[in-house]
Amino acid sequence: MSLWRAAAGCFVPQYGVRGPVSHPVFSSVPSVQVAQVQRIVGQWFLAEQRPLPWRVSDTSPWAVLLSEVMSQQTPVSRVEPIWRRWLELWPEPADLAAASTAMVLREWASLGYPRRALRLQECARVVVDNHGGQVPDTYDELVRLPGIGDYTAAAILSFAYGKRATVVDTNIRRVSARVFLGQALPHPTYSSAEKAFARAITPESADDAVLWAEASMELGAIVCTARTALCDQCPVRELCAWRLSGFPQDEHAHKRNPQKFTGTDRQVRGKIMKLLREEHGPVIRPRIDLVWPDLSQLERCLGSLVEDGLVEQDGEAYSLPN
């Protein structure tokens, strides 16, 4: 029986570690603890989940794919209006495939990492050319699409097609590290042992696997966050190994480099792209020089945008690619 029916009080536990995990830290996690955590987190999610638009039952696989790519390293609050806009303009892969690249980059707006927009258009063209305009529903086909990696492929299988897949993002890793292992944060490197553990605790039922992925991701996104653990709001606080062990500090803190933004090439590239998005024609170099005081850094960033295919150069004039 699926955990989707948990709210009705007819849940039968079917969770637990399903396969051998040789690493001593992961193999020490009791199967019964995994089952209990998954059941409680699933029930919590069914009652408390945010009403995100891509969670609506009739959301197309294409819309799910867009939401996953757009949400990479980007807050949901910034993604939602742009996601809606893209679906108005390009409801199917064929629509995006036929759009002008300049318009695609303009409609990407301020989501950041604009190469994702180019990869999405390239992905749409491959879907049209190789898959009849339909997002494929197998892992091997998905990971061959431009811009689609292991996590995104698993998320599409799970959230778009309701298939059993091991979905692991930074939120899920953090929840597992704290609840099961008693660690403040997961190891900076996603190890083979951690991957094996994630696979082992993925529920056998497709419905249960989908719910565990969504529920644990949601818990990490809004309660068990990296900056602040809202333990008073956590449904599994009484089972959390990190809480029970006294909240030990992150033992790998020295290996983590906090990402800064101010003054970085990423900020400069963003300012150049913003200027070009706001214009509907070429921009001469002297106007671009005004966006940043360090002209050597500006030169480097402008050159990298041209190299990445995000900007076209014609002498002293620059524009978005057509």
C-alpha positions as CSV (number, residue, x, y, z in Angstrom):
1,M,0.0,0.0,0.0
2,S,1.3,3.4,-0.9
3,L,2.2,6.1,1.7
4,W,0.0,8.4,-0.4
5,R,-2.8,6.9,1.7
6,A,-1.2,7.7,5.0
7,A,-3.4,10.6,5.7
8,A,-6.4,8.3,5.6
9,G,-4.8,6.2,8.3
10,C,-4.3,3.0,6.2
11,F,-0.5,3.1,5.8
12,V,1.4,-0.2,5.9
13,P,5.1,0.3,6.4
14,Q,7.1,-0.8,3.4
15,Y,10.3,1.2,4.0
16,G,13.8,0.4,5.1
17,V,17.3,-0.3,3.9
18,R,16.8,-2.6,0.8
19,G,20.3,-3.5,-0.1
20,P,23.8,-3.9,1.4
21,V,25.8,-0.8,2.2
22,S,29.3,-1.7,3.0
23,H,30.4,1.6,4.6
24,P,30.3,1.2,8.4
25,V,28.6,4.6,9.0
26,F,25.7,4.0,6.6
27,S,25.3,0.3,7.3
28,S,24.7,1.1,11.0
29,V,21.5,2.9,10.4
30,P,18.6,0.6,11.5
31,S,16.1,-0.2,8.9
32,V,13.2,0.3,11.3
33,Q,14.5,3.9,11.9
34,V,14.5,4.6,8.1
35,A,10.9,3.2,7.8
36,Q,9.7,5.4,10.7
37,V,11.3,8.5,9.4
38,Q,10.0,8.1,5.9
39,R,6.5,7.4,7.1
40,I,6.4,10.5,9.4
41,V,8.0,12.8,6.8
42,G,5.6,11.6,4.2
43,Q,2.6,12.3,6.4
44,W,4.0,15.8,7.2
45,F,4.5,16.6,3.5
46,L,0.9,15.6,2.6
47,A,-0.3,18.1,5.2
48,E,2.2,20.9,4.9
49,Q,3.6,21.0,1.4
50,R,3.9,24.4,-0.4
51,P,1.4,24.8,-3.2
52,L,4.1,25.0,-5.9
53,P,2.5,25.2,-9.4
54,W,4.6,22.3,-10.9
55,R,3.1,20.0,-8.2
56,V,-0.3,20.2,-9.8
57,S,-1.3,16.7,-11.1
58,D,-1.7,17.7,-14.7
59,T,1.7,19.4,-15.0
60,S,3.4,18.1,-18.2
61,P,6.8,16.4,-18.2
62,W,8.1,19.4,-20.2
63,A,6.9,21.8,-17.5
64,V,8.5,19.6,-14.8
65,L,11.8,19.6,-16.7
66,L,11.7,23.4,-16.9
67,S,11.0,23.7,-13.2
68,E,13.9,21.5,-12.3
69,V,16.5,23.2,-14.5
70,M,15.3,26.7,-13.5
71,S,15.4,25.8,-9.8
72,Q,19.1,24.8,-9.8
73,Q,20.8,27.2,-7.4
74,T,17.9,29.6,-7.6
75,P,15.1,30.3,-5.0
76,V,11.6,29.1,-5.9
77,S,10.2,32.6,-5.4
78,R,12.3,33.8,-8.4
79,V,11.6,30.7,-10.5
80,E,7.8,30.6,-10.4
81,P,6.9,33.8,-12.4
82,I,9.5,33.1,-15.0
83,W,8.5,29.4,-15.3
84,R,4.9,30.5,-15.8
85,R,6.0,33.0,-18.5
86,W,8.0,30.4,-20.3
87,L,5.1,28.0,-20.4
88,E,2.9,30.8,-21.8
89,L,5.4,31.4,-24.6
90,W,6.7,27.9,-25.2
91,P,4.2,25.3,-23.8
92,E,5.9,22.5,-25.7
93,P,9.5,21.7,-26.6
94,A,8.9,22.5,-30.2
95,D,7.9,26.0,-29.3
96,L,11.1,26.7,-27.5
97,A,13.1,25.0,-30.2
98,A,11.8,27.4,-32.8
99,A,12.2,30.6,-30.7
100,S,15.0,33.1,-31.3
101,T,17.9,32.7,-28.9
102,A,17.8,36.4,-28.1
103,M,14.2,36.1,-26.9
104,V,15.0,33.0,-24.8
105,L,17.8,34.9,-23.1
106,R,15.6,38.0,-22.5
107,E,12.9,35.8,-21.0
108,W,15.4,34.1,-18.7
109,A,15.5,37.5,-17.1
110,S,17.4,37.5,-13.8
111,L,17.5,33.8,-13.0
112,G,21.3,33.7,-13.3
113,Y,23.6,31.2,-14.9
114,P,22.1,32.1,-18.4
115,R,23.9,29.2,-20.0
116,R,21.1,27.1,-18.6
117,A,18.7,28.9,-20.9
118,L,20.9,28.0,-23.9
119,R,21.0,24.4,-22.8
120,L,17.3,24.3,-22.4
121,Q,16.8,25.5,-25.9
122,E,19.3,22.9,-27.1
123,C,17.5,20.3,-25.0
124,A,14.2,21.2,-26.6
125,R,15.7,20.8,-30.1
126,V,17.0,17.4,-29.2
127,V,13.6,16.4,-27.8
128,V,12.0,17.5,-31.0
129,D,14.5,15.9,-33.3
130,N,15.1,12.6,-31.5
131,H,12.0,12.0,-29.4
132,G,9.1,13.3,-31.4
133,G,8.7,16.4,-29.2
134,Q,8.0,14.4,-26.1
135,V,10.2,14.4,-23.0
136,P,11.6,10.8,-22.8
137,D,10.7,8.6,-19.8
138,T,13.8,6.5,-19.3
139,Y,16.9,7.4,-17.3
140,D,19.4,6.6,-20.1
141,E,17.5,8.8,-22.6
142,L,17.1,11.7,-20.2
143,V,20.8,11.9,-19.2
144,R,21.7,12.1,-22.9
145,L,19.7,15.4,-23.2
146,P,21.7,18.6,-23.1
147,G,21.8,20.0,-19.6
148,I,20.2,17.0,-17.9
149,G,22.4,15.3,-15.3
150,D,21.8,12.5,-12.8
151,Y,19.7,14.4,-10.4
152,T,17.5,16.1,-13.0
153,A,16.9,12.8,-14.8
154,A,15.9,11.1,-11.6
155,A,13.6,14.1,-10.7
156,I,11.9,14.0,-14.0
157,L,11.3,10.3,-13.8
158,S,9.9,10.7,-10.3
159,F,7.9,13.9,-10.4
160,A,6.8,13.9,-14.1
161,Y,6.3,10.2,-14.7
162,G,5.7,8.8,-11.2
163,K,8.5,6.2,-11.6
164,R,10.7,4.8,-8.9
165,A,14.0,6.7,-8.9
166,T,16.7,7.7,-6.4
167,V,16.4,11.5,-6.2
168,V,19.1,13.2,-4.2
169,D,19.7,16.9,-4.1
170,T,21.4,19.1,-1.5
171,N,18.3,19.3,0.7
172,I,17.8,15.5,0.7
173,R,21.5,14.9,1.5
174,R,21.3,17.4,4.4
175,V,18.2,15.7,5.9
176,S,19.7,12.3,5.6
177,A,23.0,13.4,7.1
178,R,21.3,15.0,10.1
179,V,18.5,12.5,10.8
180,F,20.3,9.3,10.1
181,L,24.0,10.0,10.7
182,G,24.0,12.8,13.3
183,Q,26.0,15.1,11.1
184,A,25.5,18.8,10.8
185,L,26.0,18.7,7.0
186,P,26.8,16.0,4.6
187,H,30.4,15.4,3.4
188,P,31.4,18.0,0.7
189,T,31.9,15.0,-1.7
190,Y,29.0,12.8,-2.6
191,S,30.6,9.5,-2.1
192,S,29.8,6.1,-3.5
193,A,28.8,4.9,0.0
194,E,26.4,7.8,0.3
195,K,24.9,7.0,-3.1
196,A,24.5,3.4,-2.2
197,F,22.7,4.4,1.0
198,A,20.4,6.7,-0.9
199,R,19.6,3.8,-3.3
200,A,19.1,1.4,-0.5
201,I,16.5,3.5,1.4
202,T,14.6,4.4,-1.8
203,P,11.2,2.7,-1.2
204,E,10.3,-0.2,-3.5
205,S,6.9,1.1,-4.4
206,A,7.0,3.9,-7.1
207,D,4.4,5.9,-5.2
208,D,6.3,5.7,-2.0
209,A,9.6,6.5,-3.7
210,V,8.1,9.6,-5.3
211,L,6.7,10.7,-1.9
212,W,9.9,10.2,-0.1
213,A,11.8,12.2,-2.6
214,E,9.3,15.1,-2.5
215,A,8.9,15.0,1.2
216,S,12.5,14.9,2.2
217,M,13.4,17.6,-0.3
218,E,10.6,19.8,1.1
219,L,11.8,19.2,4.7
220,G,15.3,20.3,3.8
221,A,14.0,23.3,1.9
222,I,11.8,24.9,4.5
223,V,12.6,23.3,7.9
224,C,15.9,21.5,8.0
225,T,17.7,24.3,6.2
226,A,21.5,24.8,5.9
227,R,21.5,28.1,7.7
228,T,18.9,27.4,10.4
229,A,17.5,24.1,11.5
230,L,13.9,24.8,12.7
231,C,13.8,21.8,15.0
232,D,10.6,22.9,16.8
233,Q,8.8,22.6,13.4
234,C,10.4,19.3,12.4
235,P,8.1,16.2,12.4
236,V,11.0,13.8,13.1
237,R,12.9,15.9,15.8
238,E,12.5,13.0,18.3
239,L,14.2,10.6,15.9
240,C,16.9,13.0,14.6
241,A,20.4,11.6,15.3
242,W,21.9,15.1,15.1
243,R,19.6,16.5,17.7
244,L,19.9,13.5,20.0
245,S,23.7,13.8,19.9
246,G,23.7,17.5,20.9
247,F,24.0,19.2,17.5
248,P,27.7,18.5,16.8
249,Q,29.5,21.0,14.6
250,D,30.2,20.5,11.0
251,E,33.5,18.6,10.9
252,H,34.1,19.5,7.3
253,A,33.5,23.2,7.6
254,H,37.1,24.0,6.6
255,K,36.5,22.3,3.3
256,R,33.5,24.4,2.4
257,N,34.1,27.6,0.5
258,P,31.1,30.0,1.0
259,Q,30.1,31.4,-2.4
260,K,30.4,35.2,-2.7
261,F,28.8,37.3,-5.4
262,T,29.7,40.9,-5.0
263,G,32.7,41.8,-7.1
264,T,32.9,38.4,-8.9
265,D,33.0,37.7,-12.6
266,R,29.5,36.3,-12.2
267,Q,28.2,39.7,-11.1
268,V,29.9,41.5,-13.9
269,R,28.6,39.0,-16.5
270,G,25.1,39.5,-15.1
271,K,25.4,43.3,-15.4
272,I,26.5,43.0,-19.1
273,M,23.7,40.5,-19.8
274,K,21.1,42.8,-18.1
275,L,22.2,45.7,-20.3
276,L,21.9,43.6,-23.5
277,R,18.5,42.1,-22.5
278,E,17.1,45.6,-22.0
279,E,18.2,46.7,-25.5
280,H,16.6,45.4,-28.7
281,G,19.6,46.0,-30.9
282,P,23.4,46.2,-30.7
283,V,25.1,48.0,-27.9
284,I,28.4,49.8,-28.6
285,R,31.4,49.0,-26.4
286,P,31.6,52.5,-24.7
287,R,28.2,51.9,-23.2
288,I,29.2,48.5,-21.9
289,D,32.3,49.9,-20.3
290,L,30.0,52.0,-18.0
291,V,28.6,48.9,-16.2
292,W,31.8,48.2,-14.3
293,P,34.7,50.3,-13.1
294,D,37.4,47.6,-13.5
295,L,37.9,47.5,-17.2
296,S,40.3,44.6,-17.2
297,Q,37.7,42.4,-15.4
298,L,35.0,43.8,-17.7
299,E,37.0,42.8,-20.7
300,R,37.5,39.3,-19.4
301,C,33.9,38.9,-18.6
302,L,32.7,40.2,-21.9
303,G,35.1,37.9,-23.7
304,S,33.8,34.9,-21.8
305,L,30.2,35.7,-22.7
306,V,31.1,35.8,-26.3
307,E,33.0,32.5,-26.0
308,D,30.0,30.9,-24.2
309,G,27.7,31.9,-27.1
310,L,25.7,34.3,-24.9
311,V,26.8,37.4,-26.7
312,E,27.6,38.1,-30.3
313,Q,30.3,40.6,-31.3
314,D,30.4,42.7,-34.5
315,G,33.4,45.0,-34.2
316,E,32.6,47.4,-31.4
317,A,28.9,46.4,-31.2
318,Y,27.6,43.6,-29.0
319,S,24.1,42.0,-28.9
320,L,22.3,38.8,-27.8
321,P,22.6,36.0,-30.3
322,N,19.7,35.6,-32.8
